């Protein structure tokens, strides 16, 4: 049981890690519909509409690509659990899974590029800075009071 749980955890880690790294600079979801964000970035209705359109396109692609990653991961798990182990088949399936993960990460990044094109450099930098600050505050709220205190010799600024 532990062995299977460990495999599932590893697969989730391989799928989630690139997503977290690639999209960490901008908020998830339809952040442009939040009145505070739209106001702060001075987004026009046309820009919001473009962001909505690109979001829908990207989400459709992401759903398909996530399914491919999950399917390829499942096939790899089947190969790894079979006897006798076919190492070449496992390596080939791993390559297919990695390609699917790469395609997924590329789609996420394409959306980031679209956001950048729509809002321009200056507002994109503002968006990143706002989200970085928001993420920092959120993490601090989740920590216990002892964990939230800055460590000796470190400076945490908000």
N, C-alpha and C positions, 0 to 999 in steps of 0.2 A: 504494500500500500504506500509506504513512504517513498519507494522507488518511483512509482507512477506519479505521485504528487510532486516529487522533485523534478521529473521530466516536464510536467506541465508548467511548473514554476520557471524552469529554464526557457521553455518556449515562449512564455509570456514576457520574460525579460528580454529575449532577443527581438520580439515584436515591438514592445513598448519603448525600449531604450532609444532607438533612433528617432522615434516620434517625439519623445520628450526633448531630445537635444535639438532637433531641427526646428521645432516650433516654439521653443522656449522664449523667444524674443517678442512674440506678439500674443495677445490674449486669444483664448479659444472661444468659439461661438460667434454670435452676431454682436460683437462689442460696439459696432457703429450705430446700433439701434438704441444704445443707452444714451439718454439725454445728456448726461455729464460728459461722456466721451465725444459725442457728436458736437457738442458745444465747444469743448476744449480744443478739438481739432478743426473746428469751423468747417464741418463737412456739409456740402450742398446736398440737396435732394437727389441730384443726378449722380453724385458720387456714392451716396447710400444705395441707390438703385444698382449701380455697377457692382458695388461690393456684394449686394444680395445675389445678383446674377452669378458672379464668380464663385461665391460661396456655394450656391446650389449645384453648379457644375462640378466643383471640387468635391463636395460631399457625395454626390452620385459616384464619382470615380473612386473616392476613398472607400465607400461601402463595397464596391466590386473588388477593389484591390485587397482590402482586409479579408474578404472571403477567400481570395486566392492564397494569401499568406496562411490563413488558418487551414485551408485544404492541403497545401504543400507541407505544412508542419505536421498535420495528421498523418500524411503518407510517410513522412520521415519517421514518425513514432512507430508506425506499423513495421517498417523495415527494421528499425532498431530492436523491436521486440520479437522478431522472427528468428527461428533457428533453422539452419545455421545462418549466421550473420553474413550477408553479402556486402562486404566492405565497399566494393566499387559502386554498387547500387545505392548504398547509403551516402557515399560521397556525391554521387550525381544528384540524388534527391536533395541533399544539403545545398548544392549549388542552385537548384531550382527554387528552394525556399529563400535563399539569400537574394536571388534575383527578384522574387516577389516582394521581399522586404525593401529592397532598393527601389523598386517601382513605387511602393507605398510612400517611402520617404521623399522621393522625387515629386510625387503629387502634392504632398504637404508643402514642399518648398515652392512649387509652382504657384500655390495660393499665396504664399508670402511675397513672391515676386509680383503677383497681380496687385496685392495690397500696396506694395511699394510704388508701382506704376500709377495707381489711382490717386494715392494721397501725396506723392512726391517725397523728396528726401527729408525736408525739414519736419513735416508732420509725421513721417515714419519714425524719425528719431524721437520725436515727442511721445509717440505711441509706445515705443520700446522703453523709454525712460519711465513713463507712467506705469507700464506693466511690471517693470523690474521693481519699482517701489511698492506696487500693490502686492506682488509675490512675496517680497521681503516681509511686509507687514503681516500677510497671511501666515507665513511660516512661523513668525514670532508668536502669533496668537495660538498656534497649535502646540507650541513648546510649553513645557512646565516652567514655572517661574525661575527655577534654578538653571534650566537650559537656555532660557531667554536672556539671562544676564550675559553681557559681553565677558569673554574670558580675559584674564589678565594679559595685558600687552596687545589686545586687539581693539580696534576702534570700529564701532558699528554706527553708521550715520543713517538717518532717515530723511 
